[in-house]
Amino acid sequence: MNEILKEQFLVNNLSADQNRIIAEMNAYIGQSIQTNAHAVAVIEGAAGTGKSVVLMELVQQYLADKRYKTALVVNHPELFKAYRDMAVDMPGINPKHISRPTPLINEAQKNHQQYDVVFVDEAHLLLSKPEPYAHYRGENQLTDLMNLAKVVVVVYDFAQVFQSKMYWSKQLLQKTIGQHPSKHFDMNFQYRMITSEEQVAWMDALTAQQPMQPFPTNSEFEYKVFETAGELYDQIKQQNKAVGLSRVVATSGFPRIDGRHNVEMDSFSLPWDEWDPQRMHWAKRESSITQVGTIYTLQGFDLNYVGMIIGPSFGYDAKTDSMTIMPEKYSHKEIFKKRKDINFTEAEYKAFIANVLNVLMKRGKYGLYLTAYDDALRARLRELN
């Protein structure tokens, strides 16, 4: 495995399952290039299953092979910077072949360009509706990419959908693929976190608003609930000094106080992550230890330890002994934008918000530290700790 990929994804070697998926996908890609049928290969798996590791093993192979016109597409600004950074040091790969989807689609359509293979990481972030503000006037970015390439390889996790303009479901994906040849490659093995299956299931049950249970203790994964965000932050800073890549993250909903858009709770007050034009992505910048990460800077990235502050839009229902979701307290209104073709229910909006929490909780390889803004939720989590 390439040393640059090892550093990026915090792994030493590919697993037997990942090597098997890569071999099967190589065969399918080779076959699809020969048929020129605008085929689709779908890599599907939950957060932490190593989808991006598999994808990048394939990407470096095809981008370096000059027989093929290949591109890597990612609609996530921080991942885009990270992959371009990696490409600089990878032999035979031109960083210019890594692009955001809208610029690639617009340029290819304008100049009548065609590709052999287009790889798409975090394809659940592709636009599934027009977005003139982002200079995208098509109807569906996956459809456009399929028309431009002999084969499109896409990575999907439907539990990471959290905006209406980037809405995807299995039904919509299949409808978009239509009659084109396609093959699904399922990755249902946890790879990022050193957790047990029961511990991952606990995180999923919490965000699914199921009755709360004690966190299982059947692995070396470190889990702890803190009474204050200040104590949580102190622990994260200690881990960052000890092993690095440890950050505080939070969900939306924290109110502005005296004009400050900070995450403020007990003794804790830090600004949200900030857009920065420098090439190094947020997760690896040492200065980000003094900021609070969000889904927009951390989706797709690995940390060693994550300190999760569950925001004001999550509460606790003692009758059902479950976490509750209150969309009216979720301050990032982008997820609630209307669409002409889909009418979202309140349950679906709640699912978007739950997905954000679920993804952020699963960023840490070695441990998860939790606290909650809501007093009752925090007390119940601590009681079960």
N, C-alpha and C positions, 0 to 999 in steps of 0.2 A: 504493500500500500504506500502511496506517495506520502513523503514526510510532511508536505504542506497540508494535505488533507488530514493527516493524523493530528496536527496542531489545531486546525480549524474545528474539528469535530470531537476533540478530546478522546480519541480512541487510539489503540495500538495496532490492531489488526481487524480485518473483516471477519465476521462470523461465518460459519458454514452456511447458514441460511442466506446471508447476504451474497456470498459467492454464488450460491445456486441461482438466486434471482438474477444476478448480473449475467450469468451464462445463458439463462433462458431468454433474457431481454436482448442480448446480443444476437441470438439466433433469430428472434422475431424482427429486430430492426433490419438485419441483413436481408431477410426475406422480403420485408416491406419495401425496401429501397429498390429491389429488383422489379416488383410488381407495379410501382408508381401509382398506387391506388389511394393515396392520401389517408394512410392508416393512422391509428392512434394506439399508443401503449399507455396504459394507466397504472401508475404505481400508487396503491392506496394503503394507508396505514395511519395509526394514531400518533399523537405527539410522542417523540422519543423512540420510535421504532427504526430509526436510521435511514429514512427515505432519502434524505439529501446526500448521505454518504454514498448510497448506491448510485444515485443520479450522477454525482460528481465523478465517480469512478468511470462511468460511461462517457461523461462529457469530456474528460481529459483525453480519453481514447479517440473520440471522433473529431474533436477540435484539432488535435495534432495530426490527424490523417488527412493529407491534402487532396485525397481522392474525392472527399465529400465537402460539400458546402454546408456548414453546420453553424448553428447559433445556440447560445444559452440565453433564455429570457427569464427575468424575474421581476415581478411588479412590487417589490419591497425595497425602498431606498437604501436601507442599511445592509440588506443582503446583497444588493447590487454593488455597493462599495466593497463589501467583503470579497465577493467573487472576482471583481476586477483586480483587487489587491493580490489575491491568490494567483491569478493568471500571469501577473508580471514575472513571477518566479517559477512558473511551470513551463518546461521546455516545449517549444513548438506551438504554444497557444498565444494568440493575439487577443489582448484585452478588448479590442474593438469588436470582437465577435460575441461579447457579452452585453446585453442590452435590456432596457425596459421594453415592455411589449408595444406600447403605442408608437414610439419612434421607429422600431423595427417594422411594424405593420405599415405605417405611413410611407416610409422610404421604399420598402419592397413593392408596395402597390404603385407608387409613383414611377419607379424605375423598372417595373415588370420583372422583378427578381424572383427566383425560385430557389428553395433550399432542399437538400436531401434530408437532413434531420434538424428539427428544432426541439430542444429540450426546454421544459418549463418547470422551474421549481416553484413551490407554493402556488400551484395553479388555482387553488381556491381563492386567490387574490386577483385573478383575471377579471376584468370587467365583463359583466353579462348584460349590460345596457349601455346606451350612448352616454358619454361624459364629456360634453363640449369644453368644460372648464379645464379638463386634462388633455384637450385637443384630440379626443377620441370620438369619432362620429359614426363608427360602425355600430352594429347591433350586438355583437358578441365576439370577444377577442379570440376565443378558442376556434370559432368558425373561421375567422380570418387567418389564423395561423395554420389551420388544416388546409386551407386553399393555397397556402404558400409553400407547403412542404410535402415531400413524399411520405414522411412519417413524423408525427409529433409525439414526443414522450412527455407525459404530464404527471406531476406529483399532486395527489389530492388527499386532503383530510377534511371530511365534511363537518367534523367537530371543531374546525378552526374557521368557520364562516361566521362573521360578526358584523357585516355591513350589507345593506340592501343593494347597493350598486355592485357589490361583489358576491351576490347571492348565488350559491350553488347547492344543488341537491343531487342525489344519485339519479333521480328522474330527469332533471334538467341536463345533466351530463350526458345521459344516454340519448335524450332527444337531440342534443347538439351534435353528437357523433352520427346519429341517424343510420344510414345504410353503409357508412364507411367501415372497412374492416377494423376490428379493435380487439385488444386482449388486455385483461386485467391481471395485475400481479399484486397479490395481497401480502402485506408485511404486518403480521399480527404478533410480532415478538418484540418485547421491550428491550431497548438497546442503550438509551441514554442513561437512565437512572438505575442505580444499583438496588432497585426495589424488588419486592416480591409481587406476584400477581395480585395478591390480596391488598397490598398497599396502593397499587394503581387503581384497583376497584374502589377503594375507600375514597380516593380523590374524585373519581367519576360519580360515586353515589352522593357525595357532598354537593357537587355542582348540579346534580339532577334533582336536588331538593328531596332526597330520600331520608328516612329516619337516621339520625346520627348515631355513630358507633365509635368506640375507642379506636385509635389508629393502631393497626396491627404492628407487632414488634418482631416479625419473623425475617428480618434482614438487617444488614449493617447500615441501612439508610437512616439518617438522623432526622428526627421530627420533634419539634418543640413548639408549644404555644406560649406566647409572651403576654403579660398583662399590659405592657406599654410598648408603643412603637419605638420609644427611645431605647429601651432594653434590647429590642430586636435589632435595632441599628448598631448598637454596641457589639452585639454578637457577630453581625455581618462584617463589621470592620475588622474584628479579630480574625475571622476566617479569611478575609481578603489579604491580610498581612501574612497569614500562615500558608495559604495555598493559592491565593489569587482568584480572579473571576468570581467574586461574590458580590451580589448587588441587591439593593432594595427595589421592589416593584410594587405597583398598586393598580387597582381598578379605578375607573372614573367615578366622579360624584362628589369630590371634595370641593366645598364652596370657596369662592374668592373671599379673602379677609383683608380689608384695608388695601384693596387693589392687588394683593399678592395672589398669584395662582400657584400656590404651594400645596403639598400634602402636609396638613397640619393636624396633629393628634398628640395629646399630652405634651411631653417635652420635645416632641419631634416636629421639625419644620424644615423641609427641603423642597426645592423647585422640581417640577416635572422635567423629564428629559428634554433637552433642547436640540433642535436641528443644528447641525454643524457641518460646514462644507468640507472640513478636512476628510482625508481619505479613510482614516481608521474609523471603523464602525463603533457605535456607542458601547457595546458590551465589552470591548477590549480597551477602551480609553480609561486610564486610571482616574481621570477627573470625574468620570461618571459615578464614582463612589459617593460623590456629594450631590447626586441627583436621584430622582425616583424614575425607574424604568417603566415603560408601558408596552402594550402589545405592538405598538408601531416601531419600537426599537429592538424588541427582543424576540418577536416571532421568528422561529427558524434558527435561533442561536442557543448555544449550550453555555451554562454556567456550572461552577462547582457547587455553590450554595446560593439559594434564593431566599430572600426575606420578603414574604408576601403580606402586604397590608390590604385586607379585604375592605373595600370602600363603603360609603354610606348607602349605596343602593342594595346592600345585602343586609338582611335582618334575621330574626329568629322567631319561629312559631312554636310555642311551648306545647300546644295541643297536638301537633303532628311531630314534635321533636325534630324539626328540620329547618334548614336554612331557607330563607325566603328571598325573592328577588323583587325589587321595587323599581320598575323602569322610570317612574317619575323622578327619581333621585339620581338617575344616570345622566351626568352633565354633558357627555359627548354626544351631541344630537345627530351626528353623521349617520349613526346606525338606524335612525328613525325616518330617513328620507323616503318619500313615497315613490312608487313605481307605477307606470301605466299598465304594465302587463301582469303584475302580481300584487295581491292585497294581503299584506302580512297580518297575522293575528297577534294579540298580546302575548300568547304563549310562544310564538316564534320570536318576537322581540326579546322575551325573557331568555330564550335559548341563545340568542346572539350574546347577551350579557354573560350568561353562564359559560359560554365558550371562551370568552376572554379570560375569566378566572381560571378555568381548567387549563388553558394553554400556559398561562403565567406560572401556575403552581408546579408545572412539570418542566421548568427550565433547569432545575438544579440536579446535577449528577449525584451528589453525595448527601444532600440534605435540604429540607424544607423547614423554614421558620415561619410561623403564622402569628398574626394578630388581626383583630377586626375593629373597625370604627364603632360598630353597634355594640353597646354594653352587654346586652343579653346574649348576642351571638358569641362574643368574646368569652363571656363567663361560661357558656356551655362548652365551648371548645376546650377551655382550660380544665373544666370539670372532667372531661373525657381524656385529657392528655395523660 
